[in-house]
Amino acid sequence: MLRPDVSPIGSLGRGGNPCPPEPASIGLQAGLQANTHAPCSLAKCRSDFSPTTAPARYHCVGLKSGLRLVGLCLSSVLLAAPAHADDETPWTFNSRAQGLLSATHIERQDNSQLNPGNAIAHIPSERYDLELRPDLEWKRPGLSLALKPRFGLTHAPGSSDDDLWLNEGWLRWKPAQQWYLQAGREIWLWGPSMFWSPSNPFYLGTGKNLPQRELPGRDIARLSWMPTDNAALTLAGQFGNGHQREYEPPSRKLALLKLDLNNNEASGSLIASRREGELWRFGAYGQWTVSDALLLYGDGSYGQNANLTHVLPAANPLGWTVENNSQRSATVLIGGAYTFENGINLNLEALHYGDGRDDAQAANVGEMAQQLQAALASPLAPYAAASLGASITPQRLQQRQNYLAVQLMDPTRERYSWTVRYSYNLDDHSSELVPLGTYDLNDRLQLWGNLSLRHGRNNAEYSQLIRYSAMLGLTWFAW
C-alpha cells in the first residue's frame, strides 16, 4: 500500500505527488473561494509513486542544496581543526562505489476506483533506472567527514530524466571525551523492527522492502552526551528534508530529545519530538534478548500528525471534501525474532496504527471514489481528480489501523540470499507478499530481484492500485 517502504517495487510509498492541497484537494467549495490557485488538470492530478513512476526531479536545485551542505561541512572541519592542532595523526581516506541497473514491470489494477483508467496516479507499466553511488569518508581522531553524492538516470514510457544530488553528507566531531556533535544530511534509523518504526519521526517505515533503494537523507544536527557506557542523551534538530527525488508530504522543522539505555540483555530509548505547528510527540522502543535464539521488542508513539486528512460528505457540487484531521493518536508495535539452528531468521510483528482510517473513514473513501467516477467526465474533473489524489498520497504510514507481518530470511549462504516478507491488513483483509533474492555472479557483480504480489478487493489497501510488480537488477561493486 501507500507507505514509504512497504512494497519493494510496486509500493506506492515514497512517492505520491498529489494536486496542490490548496485548493483542489480540500474540496470544490474551498477551491472556488481560493481562486488564486488554479486547479490542476486531470492529467496533472497524479501521484508519482515510487517506483511505479519516474521520480520527480529537482536537478540543479538539489545539486545546489548539496553543494551548500558540502560547504557547511568543510567549513566546520576548518573550525574544528584548531581543537586538534596538537594531534599529528594524519587523515585517513576510505571510499567505495557502486553502480545499480534495474528494470521494473508493474501490472496495474484494471478496475481501480481511486485510479480509474490510470488517470490519477499515472503509474507506468515499466521503468528503467541507472544509479551511481560513490561513498567518500575522511577520518582522524575526533573528526570524520562523509560525503555520498549520487547520480541517477530514469526512463519510463514517455518520460526520461536525470538527477545529481547529495543523499548523505555529514561532519562528526568529538570535542570532549563524553561529547559528540554531528551535523549534515544523514539516514537516522533505530530499533530492531523489520517493517515499521513508529517512534522514529524521520522514517516511519524501515525501507527494508527494497534494500537496494536508498532512503533519502534528512538534514539533521545533533549533540550527544554519553556519561556512561550504557547511557546516552541526544538533542537533535531537523532543519531540512534533504533531497527528495520522489514526492513526500512536506515536513516542518523538528526538535527531538532522545535518551538511550542499554545493558547486556535489554536496551531501549525514550523519544520526545515536536514539529513546528504540532503538539509534542512521545515515543519509545525497547528490546529484550531472551536467549541466544529469541529476541522480543516493542515500538510505539503518541502524538499528532498535522498532514493527516479525512474524507467527509459536504454540501458542494462534488458532495465530498477532504479536510485536515490532526487529532492525537497512539501507534503500537510488538514483535519478536527467532533464529533457527540452521541460521534462518524469523520475524513476527503486529501493528496498531492510530493514524490509520477506521471502518467509517474507509467507507467514506470508498463511497466518494465510487460517486466521483461520473464527475471525472464532467467540468468538475479537476476537482474530482484532486480529491481522489488526496486519498492515495503517502500522508499515512498505512491506510488502515491493524496489521500483521512476517519475515523469513536466510543470510547464511555464501553466494546467494533470500527473504520473504508478508503483510496482512486485518481491517480490509488485503495482503502483500514480497519475495526478495540476491545472487553473487562474481566478486564485483550481484544479480537481484524482487516481487510484489498483492491480494484483495479493488478498493482494499494493498490491491487498490497495483496487482503485482517485479524488479530485476544488477549491482556493480566498483571498489
Summary of the structure (lengths in Angstrom):
residues: 479
radius of gyration: 22.9
end to end distance: 36.1
largest distance: 75.1
contacts: 1685
relative contact order: 0.17
helix: 13%
strand: 45%
